[in-house]
Amino acid sequence: MKTIKLYYLPDGTKLEKAIQNCKGDVFLELPDKTRCNLKQDHGLTAFISSIKPQHVNMNLEYTESDDIPILIAALA
């Protein structure tokens, strides 16, 4: 599993769409070390899409290396 450290989330809607397009699973690790599978937890994914641009402190983990361009484009 690979990790992207998130310090800033520019567009939650863009990230939600990227997660839907990923081939593998995408997990969100929150500061309290709670880990959620964003491909399966549609409530949390919908919450992410509602987030306005802001500073965050979370890890985004993904299982498929082919998904990195999709995720990076959504975070740019």
C-alpha positions, -999 to 999 in steps of 0.1 A, spaced: 0 0 0 13 35 -9 6 67 10 1 103 0 4 127 30 -23 154 27 -16 188 42 -40 207 20 -72 195 3 -79 219 -27 -112 204 -40 -132 177 -23 -155 171 -53 -125 165 -76 -111 140 -51 -144 122 -48 -146 117 -86 -110 105 -86 -116 79 -59 -146 66 -80 -122 62 -110 -95 44 -91 -90 7 -99 -80 -3 -64 -91 6 -29 -84 41 -15 -82 45 23 -83 77 44 -63 76 76 -74 104 99 -52 120 126 -66 96 153 -54 67 131 -89 57 121 -88 41 86 -117 42 62 -121 26 28 -134 55 6 -144 31 -21 -169 15 2 -179 43 26 -200 64 4 -211 86 34 -175 96 41 -168 101 4 -198 124 1 -185 143 32 -151 148 14 -168 162 -16 -184 189 6 -151 200 21 -141 235 10 -104 240 3 -86 238 36 -55 226 55 -58 190 67 -36 164 83 -45 130 68 -30 102 49 -45 89 17 -35 53 10 -41 34 -22 -36 -2 -33 -30 1 -70 1 20 -83 -18 28 -115 -41 50 -95 -14 75 -85 -19 98 -116 -56 99 -110 -52 109 -73 -24 134 -79 -44 151 -106 -73 155 -82 -50 170 -56 -33 195 -79 
